[in-house]
């Protein structure tokens, strides 16, 4: 591990960087509070950290990295001090090529794309993950001849109420709603919501009201607007909003020609942004007061090539894009129009995701 020293009182960001594409693992960066500029301060070893998440333990915040490898693993880091410290060795998730992880009910959850499953790992008092208490396999397929032969869980996250866990499956064109039992570390499927065949859902984002969900299709460039009933654990699709393709039709996979990757909703619920590979763009959608109606306002260049992840900073005034193919993290200023304005860029080999501490 190359020591990354950042004053603990300085805002930090952690950037995943694919080691299989020449990246160092996790890049630790300081964040200028005035401009939002990122400055690389060092790196931490991690194999193919495709997604990062923060949790809290008895000693303070803990950083989790999922390794998109076969077999897959997760690693935890104590980030209470200026130098991230591993909390033990990587822990196998008993699944292949995990692409996403989140913390819920005292457990770490991973979405294992390669094996089409979701793993549940109990967390110790210090935040270190233990061996999986359950691996829930997704069953099903879709019409795409290569990408949908079987289940491919791409994202797993708790809903805002904390009562449910939603897993998005690109291979089965569906979103599963599960209940997590914190005592046993087991998921029980409550319902499975089907999307139109061939959609290939990748990620979803919640409206700040907690009453609507926006599911982004990777194989079909659409946003599916859904009602979310947290009392019943019910997800109901109500509308589809096609995304601009720039005249390039026929999305066929992770590298395009058109392949959406990540949705983000503004804290005030007025805008939804979607990163789209193939067109190398950020699509801006306006949401109505209820969150149930959305329409495309415009799209802007993402500042690089292959935008894999899209995140807001904690203030909600800047948008950051991890451009994997061009090797940079680019940030944009936001105003009341919702249209991102380029503000800066940091060179990072094959970035996968950005997380603010």
Secondary structure by P-SEA (a helix, b strand, c coil): cccccccccccbbbbbbccccccccbbbbbbcccccbbbbccccccccccccccccccccbbbbbbbcccccbbbbbbccccbbbbccccccccccccccccccccbbbbbbccccbbbbbbbccccccccccbbbbbbbccccccccccccccbbbbcccccbbbbbbccccbbbbbbbcccccbbbbcbbbbcccccccccccccccccbbbbbbccccbbbbbbbccccbbbbbccccccccccccccccccccbbbccccccccccbbbbbbccccbbbbbbbcccccbbbbccccccccccccbbbbcccccbbbbbccccbbbbbbbbccccbbbbccccccccccccccc
